[in-house]
Amino acid sequence: MKRGILIFVTILIFSGLVYAAVGPRSTVQTTTIETTLIIESPPITTSTPTTIMQFKCSTLGTLQERIRCRIGLKEENELNYLPEECKPLLGRKRVDCIKLYSATNKCFDIKDEDGKLNCARSAVNITDVRQEAANCKIKLGNEKDACMNNLKAKAYGLIKFRFYNLEYRAQQLKDKGVSEDLIVKFISDLELKKQSFNDAKSSAERKQMILDARQLWKDFLVNAGVKK
Amino acid sequence: MRKLFALLAIILFLSLIVGCGSTDYKAQAQVNDTTTTVTQQAAENKMNVTIDDGLDSALQELDIVDSQ
């Protein structure tokens, strides 16, 4: 009898020691790690098509489908997709259009807005539009026209960079829970404004496109619940 | 024999105390880990949404180049 009690107590002691050394399994920690992995994993789109002319997402039928595909890309850059604005352009114009996106792509790594715009200014080789316009003005004949046309192209590029930046900022809100449908619609609408900006025949039309873009951004923020 | 039982009882008592203490420590460590993770995620999510569209300067620059 005494021997039985002794064995029982000994087992109890060892159990206590083992429990003290190992302790319970860490279920809470496991859950946390899984959650973090889900958040950090980029979304994988099943709709991403095979590469055509080195661009992804280009074969999808509608603008919204292409945008949805594009914002699901792991690393969005000029090699991954054909910018919508460049799609209707041909030849040299398309090459220049893609070059602009390529040159300014690095600027989206900069967090603050002023820094981002300064980076884009540097990328398109424009410092002070007013000063450069004054410099063009003192030139003569064809040289003056060429100078102004060059400045206009750069300034328009910078304006469209601002549109693109709004698209980028909208896309960032996906991680904060803003609906993908809302983001896709906003980006699609803004892409159409960019194309209309390119097609505009007068300064008034171009100005209207900027004002339209402003209104789209305001509406987007309201619908996204960021702004009342 | 009594001495032996007394000794075993003391060892059992001590091992239980150590076991409970270890469990409490680990539970607290898990709570701390979870709190740290949640706080970190909240800080990341707190990325400011800049409301300003930055288009004022776009309008100004358009006026400059289109008025030439």
Interface residues (C-beta under 8 A of the other chain):
Chain A: K2 I5 L6 V9 T10 L12 I13 G16 L17 Y19 A20 A21 G23 P24 S26 V28 Q29 T32 T35 T36 I39 E113 L117 V129 R130 A133 C136 K137 M148 L151 K152 A155 Y156 L158 I159 R162 N165 L166 R169 Q172 L173 D175 K176 S203 R206 K207 I210 L211 A213 R214 W217 K218 L221 V226 K227
Chain B: M1 L4 F5 L8 A9 I11 L12 S15 L16 V18 G19 G21 S22 T23 K26 A27 Q30 V31 D33 T34 T37 Q41 N45 M47 V49 T50 I51 D52 D53 G54 L55 S57 A58 L59 E61 L62 D63 I64 V65 D66 S67 Q68
